[in-house]
Amino acid sequence: MENKIYATIEFTDGNVINLELYPDIAPITVANFVKLCAAHFYDGLCFHRVIDKFMIQGGGFVFDQNMGLVERPLKTTIKGEFKSNGVANDLKHTKGTISMARTAVKDSASCQFFICVADTPHLNGEYAAFGRCADEKSIQTAVAYGKVKTGRWQYYSDIPLNPIVIRTITVRQ
């Protein structure tokens, strides 16, 4: 991975997760993520799905105390850059890997992403991994978020009882 882009997720609780993004492996995915960060799309969104020993997912919802999860939809989708979709992406879903979330439709990723808090080999070749946590402290922050208490709201489950809110994501080359 010669070409790297760096990003920092800053949370409202003061924690940060530093990332290395790999445009050589997933150029469409990295470009989409960088574009959304530059537009401040992620500012104020929460990690709305947290599963210990699996992953933490964010990038699509605001948590409102009165209304619960409120979607911030993004209409555009991107090509899924992973092996089962015809793209040579060999980045493994190990602890600390960042990847795009999607529906059952392979080209449905738009803005939601997840960070693996454990090795998840069953995702290899099925989801567009596009980077990793850049340091051990960032991995440990993600793992700690994966252990927070969660509950249900309407048809959503695994929602942190105390919202994990993104203040902003900054990108640098």
Solvent accessible surface area in square Angstrom, and as a share of the most:
residue,aa,sasa,rsa
1,M,109,0.49
2,E,172,0.77
3,N,73,0.37
4,K,69,0.29
5,I,15,0.08
6,Y,72,0.27
7,A,0,0.00
8,T,18,0.11
9,I,0,0.00
10,E,40,0.18
11,F,6,0.02
12,T,89,0.51
13,D,91,0.47
14,G,64,0.61
15,N,62,0.32
16,V,57,0.33
17,I,0,0.00
18,N,36,0.19
19,L,1,0.00
20,E,31,0.14
21,L,0,0.00
22,Y,5,0.02
23,P,21,0.13
24,D,84,0.44
25,I,37,0.19
26,A,0,0.00
27,P,71,0.45
28,I,78,0.40
29,T,0,0.00
30,V,2,0.01
31,A,61,0.47
32,N,11,0.06
33,F,0,0.00
34,V,34,0.19
35,K,119,0.50
36,L,9,0.04
37,C,5,0.03
38,A,76,0.59
39,A,73,0.57
40,H,109,0.49
41,F,27,0.11
42,Y,1,0.00
43,D,41,0.21
44,G,32,0.31
45,L,0,0.00
46,C,4,0.02
47,F,1,0.00
48,H,13,0.06
49,R,91,0.33
50,V,3,0.02
51,I,49,0.25
52,D,60,0.31
53,K,151,0.64
54,F,46,0.19
55,M,3,0.01
56,I,0,0.00
57,Q,17,0.07
58,G,0,0.00
59,G,0,0.00
60,G,1,0.01
61,F,13,0.05
62,V,46,0.27
63,F,57,0.24
64,D,47,0.24
65,Q,151,0.67
66,N,145,0.75
67,M,118,0.53
68,G,6,0.05
69,L,11,0.05
70,V,53,0.31
71,E,97,0.43
72,R,77,0.28
73,P,77,0.48
74,L,48,0.24
75,K,176,0.75
76,T,84,0.49
77,T,77,0.45
78,I,26,0.13
79,K,85,0.36
80,G,2,0.02
81,E,5,0.02
82,F,2,0.01
83,K,140,0.59
84,S,49,0.32
85,N,30,0.15
86,G,72,0.69
87,V,32,0.18
88,A,95,0.74
89,N,9,0.05
90,D,106,0.55
91,L,10,0.05
92,K,103,0.44
93,H,2,0.01
94,T,49,0.28
95,K,88,0.37
96,G,1,0.01
97,T,0,0.00
98,I,0,0.00
99,S,0,0.00
100,M,2,0.01
101,A,11,0.08
102,R,46,0.17
103,T,87,0.51
104,A,99,0.77
105,V,99,0.57
106,K,75,0.32
107,D,63,0.33
108,S,24,0.15
109,A,4,0.03
110,S,19,0.13
111,C,5,0.03
112,Q,36,0.16
113,F,0,0.00
114,F,10,0.04
115,I,0,0.00
116,C,1,0.00
117,V,7,0.04
118,A,24,0.19
119,D,93,0.48
120,T,4,0.02
121,P,92,0.58
122,H,127,0.57
123,L,14,0.07
124,N,47,0.24
125,G,16,0.16
126,E,62,0.28
127,Y,55,0.21
128,A,3,0.03
129,A,1,0.00
130,F,0,0.00
131,G,0,0.00
132,R,65,0.24
133,C,11,0.07
134,A,41,0.32
135,D,54,0.28
136,E,107,0.48
137,K,156,0.66
138,S,2,0.01
139,I,29,0.15
140,Q,82,0.37
141,T,17,0.10
142,A,1,0.00
143,V,24,0.14
144,A,58,0.45
145,Y,14,0.05
146,G,2,0.02
147,K,117,0.50
148,V,54,0.31
149,K,161,0.68
150,T,50,0.29
151,G,23,0.22
152,R,166,0.61
153,W,81,0.28
154,Q,124,0.55
155,Y,169,0.64
156,Y,50,0.19
157,S,44,0.28
158,D,44,0.23
159,I,10,0.05
160,P,5,0.03
161,L,109,0.54
162,N,124,0.63
163,P,48,0.30
164,I,8,0.04
165,V,35,0.20
166,I,0,0.00
167,R,131,0.48
168,T,14,0.08
169,I,5,0.02
170,T,64,0.37
171,V,45,0.26
172,R,119,0.44
173,Q,161,0.71
